[in-house]
Amino acid sequence: MDICDRINEIIKHENLNIASFARKIGIGDQTVRGVVAMRRNKPGFDFIMKIVQTFDWLNAHWLITGEGDMICENLLTMEGGGKESPSIEALLTLIREKDKRIEQLIRENATLAAPCSPPSAAEPADTHA
C-alpha cells in the first residue's frame, strides 16, 4: 500500500468523496484527484501536513511510512519493549532534515557536474621543458 492508497483509506474512513476531502483539508480538488484517483503525483509536504493537521485521530507515522495503525490512540504511544513511536513533530523534523539533505546533495551534484575551468592567465606557466 503506497501513500496514495493510505490517503484513500482516510477518505473512506471519513465517509468523504475527493471533492469534500479536498475542501476539508484546504487543497484544490484537482490536486487531490491527481494524487488519489489519477495517481499522477505523490503528495508533497504541504499536502501531507494539511492532512495531519486536519485529522487529529490520524497516525502521521502510518500516513508517511505505512507502518503501524491508521488511527492512533495518542500522539505518542508505547510499543512493545517500551520503545516510543515518533510524534508528529518528530516526523516533520525528520522530513525537513531529509529535504535539507536532498537540497545539499543537489548542490553538490551541480558542483561536480560543472565543467572544469582552464587555468587563468594570471597563473604562471610551467617553463620547465
C-alpha positions in Angstrom: 0.0 0.0 0.0 1.5 3.3 -1.0 0.8 6.8 0.3 -1.9 7.3 -2.3 -3.7 4.2 -1.0 -3.3 5.4 2.5 -4.9 8.8 1.7 -7.8 6.9 0.0 -8.2 5.0 3.3 -8.5 8.2 5.2 -11.1 9.5 2.7 -13.1 6.2 3.1 -12.8 6.4 6.9 -14.2 9.9 7.0 -17.0 8.9 4.5 -15.9 11.7 2.1 -15.5 11.9 -1.6 -12.5 13.5 -3.2 -14.1 17.0 -3.5 -15.3 17.1 0.1 -11.9 15.8 1.3 -10.1 18.5 -0.7 -12.3 21.2 0.8 -11.8 19.8 4.3 -8.0 19.9 4.1 -7.9 23.1 2.1 -6.3 21.8 -1.1 -7.6 22.1 -4.6 -9.9 19.4 -5.8 -7.7 18.7 -8.9 -4.6 18.4 -6.8 -6.2 15.8 -4.6 -7.7 14.0 -7.6 -4.2 13.9 -9.3 -2.8 12.2 -6.2 -5.5 9.8 -5.1 -7.5 9.0 -8.2 -5.3 9.5 -11.2 -2.0 8.8 -9.3 -0.1 11.3 -11.5 1.7 12.8 -8.5 2.8 11.9 -5.0 1.7 14.3 -2.2 4.1 17.0 -1.2 5.0 18.2 2.3 2.2 20.8 2.4 -0.4 18.2 1.3 0.7 15.7 4.0 0.9 18.5 6.6 -2.7 19.6 5.9 -4.0 16.0 6.3 -2.2 15.5 9.6 -3.4 18.9 10.9 -7.0 18.2 9.8 -7.4 14.7 11.3 -6.2 14.6 14.9 -7.0 10.9 15.1 -4.6 10.1 12.3 -1.3 8.4 13.0 1.2 10.5 10.9 3.8 7.8 11.1 1.3 5.4 9.3 0.5 8.0 6.7 4.1 8.6 5.8 5.5 5.1 6.2 2.6 2.7 6.1 3.8 1.2 9.4 1.5 0.8 12.4 -2.2 1.6 12.6 -4.1 4.4 10.7 -5.8 5.5 13.9 -3.6 6.4 16.9 -4.7 6.4 20.5 -2.2 9.1 21.4 0.3 11.1 19.5 3.0 9.3 21.5 2.3 5.6 22.2 4.2 2.8 23.8 5.2 -0.1 21.6 6.2 -3.5 22.9 9.6 -3.3 24.5 9.0 0.2 25.9 10.1 2.0 22.7 8.2 5.2 22.0 6.9 5.7 18.5 7.6 9.1 16.9 5.3 12.0 17.4 4.1 14.2 14.5 6.7 16.8 15.4 9.5 14.3 15.3 8.3 13.0 11.9 8.0 16.6 10.5 11.6 17.3 11.8 12.8 14.1 10.0 11.1 15.2 6.7 12.6 18.7 7.0 16.1 17.2 7.6 15.7 14.9 4.7 14.6 17.8 2.4 17.7 19.8 3.5 20.0 16.8 2.8 18.4 16.4 -0.6 19.0 20.1 -1.4 22.6 19.8 -0.2 23.2 16.7 -2.5 21.6 18.5 -5.4 24.0 21.5 -4.9 27.0 19.1 -4.6 25.9 17.2 -7.7 25.7 20.5 -9.7 29.2 21.5 -8.5 30.6 18.1 -9.5 28.9 18.2 -12.9 30.2 21.7 -13.7 33.0 21.6 -16.3 36.5 22.3 -15.1 37.6 25.8 -15.9 41.0 26.2 -17.6 43.8 27.9 -15.6 43.6 31.6 -15.6 46.1 33.8 -17.4 47.3 35.1 -14.0 48.7 31.7 -13.1 52.4 31.2 -14.2 53.0 28.7 -16.9 55.3 25.8 -16.3 58.6 26.8 -18.0 60.4 23.6 -17.4 60.5 21.6 -20.5 
